[in-house]
Amino acid sequence: MAGTCGSLGSLTALHRAAAEARARDAELWVVLAWQAPLGGPASRTAAGGTPLLAGCRDAAVERLRDVLAAAFGDGPPGVTLAGLTVRGTPGAALVDTVRDTGDLLVVGTGSRTPLLRALRPSVSRYCLAHAPCPVLAVPPSPLQADLDAVHRRIAWRRPLHAEDLAG
């Protein structure tokens, strides 16, 4: 099973999960967690049918389709693929979705700046601490740091030089 949100880090983890599923001759369950916006009334009601809740659920399903298309394109990943949207916080949704202690949960670690650590809890740390099965935490691609540096330079309107990208 792999958790995804569509970020580059989660796509890296998704590809690693596909490789693990192929090696184990297993199905790949891709899970996208979702919540109603701003913790409004729709987020606290029982499973049911407010239009806002149905719209959020439909948007999550569409987002998962987009993520799978971005990750694997038109070609299948070489394993049986199943997508699942789960209502809840990402870490808890992933841990609650694990079916068996023999499963493997694959999550991306993402880049964790001090500001992000203060604002959002780490999904990978939550899964490592609470999952009843092995968890594979996949670090971001080494190219992610270069991409982040380019984005910062663009945001701050600083010139970009080719030697800045050479590691």
N, C-alpha and C positions, 0 to 999 in steps of 0.2 A: 504494500500500500504506500502511496506517496501523497503528501500534502502539496497543494499548489495555490498560488495566488496570482500567477501570471508574471511575476517579476523575473528578471534574468536569472537570479539565484535559484528560484524555484523551478525554472525550466532546466537548469543544469542538474538539479536534484531529480527532476522527472526523467531525464535521459539516463541518469545513473540507475534509477529505479527500474527502468525498462531493461537495462543490461542485467540487473540482478534477477529480474523476473525470467528473462531468457535463460540465464545460467541455471536457475532453479526449476525451469519448466513450470512456471506458476502464472497465474493471472495477475494483471496489474490493475489495482483499484486506485483511481486518482480522485482525491477528495478535495473539494473546495468548500471552505467554511464561509458562512454569511450571517449577517445580523441585520435587523431592521435599523434604519438610520437614526442616529442620535438617541438610541435607547428609548424611543417614543413608546406610546401605548401598544403599538403593534408588536414591540419586542417583548412585552410582558404578558400578552394574552396567550391562552392555551392554543395548541395547534388548531388552526382554524382559518377562517376565511375573510379577514379584512382585506379590502382591495390593496391597501399598502403592503400587507404581508405577502399577498399573492404576487404583486409586482416585484417585490424584492426577491422572492423565490425564483420567478421567471428570469429576472436579470442575472441571478447567480448561475442558473442553468445555461443561459446564453454566454456568460463569461467563461464558464468551464468549456463550452464548445470552442470558443475562440482560443483559449489556452491550449487545448489539445490540437487544434489546427496549426497554431504557431509552433508547437513543439514537434509535431510529427508530419505536418503538411498533409498531402493527399495519401502518402504511403503509410501503411500500418507499421507499428513499432516492432513487429515480429513476435508479439505476444497477444493473448486475449486481453482486450482493454475494456475496462468498465469505468464510467464516470459517476460520481456521487456528490451531490451538494448536501451539506449538513448545516442546519441552523445552530449557531453557537459561536463562541470564541474559538479561534483557530486551534490552539493547543488542546483544549478540552474536547473539541469536535473530533480531532484526529485520534486522541487517546480513547475516546468512547466508541469510535468506529472499529477499533481493532477487534477482530473476532476470535483470535486464537493466540496462545502464547508462542506458537511456532511461526507467526507472521513476522514480517520485517517491515518496519515503518521507516520510510525514507523522507527526510526533510532537509531543506536548505538552511544553512546557518545565516546567510545574509551578512551584510556589512553592519557592524554594530558600533556606531560612533557613540561617544558618551551622551550626546543629546538624545539619540534614539533609545538608548538603554533607559534613560529617565522617563521618556514619554510612552514607550510601548514595551511590554514584557516580551522576552524572547520565546518564540514558539518552540524552537529546537530545545532550549533548556527545559521548558515545561514538559515536552515529550520525553526527554531523557530521564527526567525525574519521576514521571507518572505512568509511562507506558508499561503494559504487562508483557511486552515482547521486546526483542532487540530493536534498537533505533540506530539508523545510519544517518549521521548529520554530515551533509555534503557542503564543504566550503564553496564560496563563490569562485568562479573562474578567475585565474590570475589576470585576465584581460579586463575584468570588472574594475579594478583599481585604475587602469588607464582610462577607461570610459568615464569613471567618476571624475577623474582629473580634468578631462576634456569638458565635461558638463560644468565644473566649477569655473574653469577659465572662460567659458562662454557666458556664464551667469555674471561674472565679474568684469566682463568685456576686456579680458587680458589677451594679448596676442598668443597664438598657439604656434609653437615651433616643433618641427619633426623630431629634434633631439630630445624634447620633453617626453616623447612617447617611448623612446628606446630605454629598455630596462637595463 
